[in-house]
Each structure stands twice: as structure tokens, then as C-alpha cells.
Amino acid sequence: MNRYETVFILTPVLSEEQAKEAVKVYEDFITKNGGAIKHNEFWGLRKMAYQIQKKSTGFYNLVEFECDGSLIQKLEVEFKRDERIMRFLTVKMDKDHIAFAEKTRKAAKNAKPSDEKAEA
């Protein structure tokens, strides 16, 4: 099994709860088709560099998962069929990419508790 990372942008017309429900649908799709979710980040509503479908913001989400390569095509077809998805990008992660992602997450996790202490 290979590891992949998908970033997709949901339309800003949705509420935050609806956006999270849409993300859950795709996580379930991956797991039902033999994949395993390794990491998920909901980045929230963000301004985009350029307009897509006459919208300048969107709900960003990152999902890191392991699966067979055949699942990627099925997942991307589902993204294309869903009118809530404005853009998506799936990337196959190599060993260096995986190590960098885990290192970055670990550094961010360790930085948060000290930031909270500084604010108090």
C-alpha cells in the first residue's frame, strides 16, 4: 500500500458543520474501500489566491491516507461528481515526504503547549 495526501477545497456556501460532514463522507469512502486514514487536518475557511466558480474563499482540508493505487481514481471520480468540491489535488508521498510531514506535525504539536503558557 502507498501513502497519499489529498487537499481539497469545499465551497464556502456550506456551514462549517456541513463542511466537516462532507469531509467525513470522504474519510468513510477511503476506509470502506480498503484504505486507512493516517492524518486529517481541517484548515477551515480561507481566502484563495484567485477566484474559483466566482468564489474567493473555501473550506480547506488535508487528508493523509494509505491505500492501493486503484482507489485514487475512484476517489477523484467522487470528487468530480460532488458539486461541493471546488478543487482537489492528490499526491503520492515518498519516504522523505512522509518523514517531513511527521516531523512538521511533531514540531507543531510540541510548540503549541509552550505558546499557551506564554499567553497565560
C-alpha positions as CSV (number, residue, x, y, z in Angstrom):
1,M,0.0,0.0,0.0
2,N,1.1,3.5,-0.8
3,R,0.6,6.7,1.2
4,Y,-1.2,9.6,-0.4
5,E,-2.1,13.1,0.6
6,T,-5.2,14.9,-0.7
7,V,-6.0,18.5,-0.3
8,F,-9.5,19.6,-1.4
9,I,-11.4,22.8,-1.2
10,L,-15.1,22.9,-0.4
11,T,-17.5,25.6,-1.4
12,P,-17.9,28.5,1.1
13,V,-21.7,28.3,0.8
14,L,-21.7,25.4,3.3
15,S,-21.7,25.9,7.0
16,E,-18.7,24.7,9.0
17,E,-20.7,21.7,10.2
18,Q,-21.7,20.8,6.6
19,A,-18.1,21.1,5.5
20,K,-17.0,18.7,8.3
21,E,-19.8,16.3,7.3
22,A,-18.5,16.3,3.7
23,V,-15.0,15.5,4.9
24,K,-16.4,12.6,6.9
25,V,-18.1,11.3,3.8
26,Y,-14.7,11.1,2.0
27,E,-12.9,9.6,5.0
28,D,-15.6,6.9,5.2
29,F,-15.2,6.3,1.4
30,I,-11.5,5.7,1.8
31,T,-11.9,3.3,4.7
32,K,-14.8,1.4,3.1
33,N,-12.6,0.8,0.0
34,G,-9.7,-0.7,2.0
35,G,-7.7,2.5,2.8
36,A,-6.6,3.7,6.2
37,I,-6.6,7.4,7.3
38,K,-3.3,8.4,8.8
39,H,-3.9,12.1,9.4
40,N,-6.5,14.7,8.8
41,E,-6.4,18.5,9.1
42,F,-9.4,20.8,8.7
43,W,-7.9,24.2,7.9
44,G,-11.2,26.0,7.9
45,L,-12.4,28.8,5.7
46,R,-9.6,30.6,3.9
47,K,-9.1,33.2,1.2
48,M,-7.9,31.8,-2.1
49,A,-5.3,33.4,-4.3
50,Y,-7.8,33.6,-7.2
51,Q,-11.5,33.0,-7.7
52,I,-12.9,29.6,-8.4
53,Q,-16.5,29.4,-9.6
54,K,-16.8,33.1,-8.7
55,K,-15.9,32.4,-5.1
56,S,-12.9,33.9,-3.3
57,T,-12.9,31.7,-0.2
58,G,-13.3,28.0,0.5
59,F,-13.0,25.3,3.3
60,Y,-9.6,23.7,3.0
61,N,-9.0,20.1,4.2
62,L,-6.0,17.8,4.1
63,V,-6.3,14.0,4.4
64,E,-3.3,11.7,4.6
65,F,-4.1,8.0,4.0
66,E,-2.7,4.6,2.8
67,C,-4.4,2.7,0.1
68,D,-3.9,0.8,-3.2
69,G,-3.3,3.0,-6.2
70,S,-6.6,1.8,-7.8
71,L,-8.6,3.7,-5.1
72,I,-7.2,7.1,-6.1
73,Q,-9.1,7.1,-9.4
74,K,-12.3,6.1,-7.7
75,L,-11.8,8.9,-5.1
76,E,-11.1,11.5,-7.7
77,V,-14.2,10.5,-9.7
78,E,-16.2,11.0,-6.5
79,F,-14.6,14.5,-6.0
80,K,-15.6,15.4,-9.6
81,R,-19.2,14.3,-9.1
82,D,-19.6,16.3,-5.9
83,E,-20.7,19.9,-6.5
84,R,-19.4,20.9,-3.0
85,I,-15.8,20.2,-4.1
86,M,-14.3,23.2,-6.0
87,R,-10.7,21.8,-6.3
88,F,-8.7,18.8,-5.2
89,L,-5.1,17.6,-5.5
90,T,-3.8,14.1,-4.7
91,V,-0.1,13.4,-4.3
92,K,1.7,10.2,-3.7
93,M,4.0,10.6,-0.7
94,D,7.6,9.2,-0.9
95,K,9.6,8.3,2.3
96,D,11.1,11.7,2.5
97,H,7.7,13.4,2.2
98,I,6.3,11.2,4.9
99,A,9.2,11.9,7.2
100,F,9.0,15.6,6.7
101,A,5.2,15.6,7.3
102,E,5.6,13.7,10.6
103,K,8.5,15.9,11.7
104,T,6.4,19.0,11.0
105,R,3.4,17.7,12.9
106,K,5.6,16.8,15.8
107,A,7.2,20.2,15.9
108,A,3.8,21.9,15.7
109,K,2.5,19.7,18.5
110,N,5.4,20.5,20.7
111,A,5.2,24.2,20.0
112,K,1.5,24.6,21.0
113,P,1.8,23.9,24.7
114,S,4.7,26.4,25.1
115,D,2.7,29.0,23.2
116,E,-0.3,28.6,25.6
117,K,2.0,29.0,28.6
118,A,3.4,32.2,27.1
119,E,-0.1,33.7,26.7
120,A,-1.2,32.9,30.2
